[in-house]
Amino acid sequence: MSKRRKARPVPAECPCGLPANYADCCGRLHRGAAQANTAEQLMRSRFSAFAVADEAYLLRSWDPATRPADVDFDPGMQWERLEIIGATGGGPFHTEGTVEFRAHYRSGGTAGELHENSRFRRDNGAWVYLDGVIEN
């Protein structure tokens, strides 16, 4: 059984890095009011979900074949900034795509980054996260 995790406070600015407020940007996707149109939009919304500890959205947007039972949030980690490096496919008319990104975080007062090349695919018409390769 999954433990209930306390969500983090909702920020005014969207954590995904686009110049928009959270409620009108990734918040729409988190609430289920909209779906990601591209793999990059899904990647941005998933980064924001990690920033606000939205486990339900992360699990909903994960491919059923690779989805874990729950998401283990580190309470000492704060996701601060997302940098999109590049993407292939993943557009409105594609069925697969990749997004390479750097996710910047702070843990225990120390800055760090996660560099990953993520794979996405459509599942019943919706973009989902399949898996990723951590880059050095």
N, C-alpha and C positions, 0 to 999 in steps of 0.2 A: 504494500500500500504506500502510495506517495505521500510524503509529508507536505502540508500546506506551507508555502513560503510567503513571507511578507513582501509585497511589491514595494519598490522604491518610490519615492515621491515623483510625480509626473513633472517633467521639466517644461518650461515655457517654450524654449527653442528646441527644435527637433534634434535629437542626438545624431541622426544620420548624416548631418553636415549640409543638407540643403537649406537654403534661406527661407525657412517656413516655421510656423509654430508647430509644436508636437501634435496638437489636436487635429489640425488640418492636413498634416503630412502622414507620418507613420501611425499616429493614433487612430486614423480612419481604418487602417488595415488591422490594427490590433483589436479594435472594437468589432470588426467584421462588417463594417459599413462599405468596404471596398476590397478589391483583390488587387494584388500586384500585376501590372501589365507587362513587366519585363523581369528578367532574372536579376538585373541590377536593383530594381525597385524592391524586390523581395529581399535581396542581400541587405540593403539599407534598413528595411523594416525589421529584419532579424537582429541587426546590430542594435537598433533602438530597443528591441525587446530584451536583449541582454542588459542594456543600460538601465531599463526600468524593472528588470526581473519579472517579465511577463512569460511565465512558463507555459501557460495555456496556448499562447500564440506560437511560441517556438515549436511546441509539439504539433500543433495544427499545420504548421508550414514545413514540416519535416517529412520526407518521403516515407511512406509506411514500411518499406523494405529495410530502411536503415534507422528508423526512429527509436530512440531509447525509451525506457519506461518513464523516466523523469529527467529533469535538468538539475544538475548539481551546481547551484550558484555559490560562489565564494563571497561571503559577506564583506570581506576586506578588499574586494576588487571593484574598482570603478572604471567603467568603460568611458573614455573621454572623447575620442575622435576617430572617425572613419575616413580612410583615404582609399579611394578606388583607383587602382593602377591600370586596369584594362578589363575588357570583356570580349567574349566571342559568342556569336549567336545570342540566344536569350531574348530576342525581340518579340513583338506581338505575333509574328507569323512563324516563329520557330517552336520546336518541341524540346530542344535542349540548349544549354548555354553554360558558359563558365564566367566567373567573376573573380579576378585577382584583386586582393585588397590587403591593406594593413590596418589593423584595429589597434589603436593606441589605448593603453590603460595605465592605471596607477594601482599598485598593490603594496600595502604596508609602507606607503610613502615613497616607493620606488617606481619610476616610470618603466614601462615595457611596451612591447608591441607583438602582435600576432600577425604573421604574414602567411596568408593562405590563398590557394587557388581552389575555389569552390565549384562544384558541379551542381547544376540544377536541371530539372526536367518538368514536364507538365504531367500532372496526375488528374485525370478527369477534367482537363481544361485549366487547372490552377497550377501556377508555378510552385514547386516544392524544392527544398534543399535535399540533395542526394548525399553528397559527401565532399570532403576536401582534402587537399594535400598541403601539409604545413611546409612552407619554404624556409630556408635558412637566411 
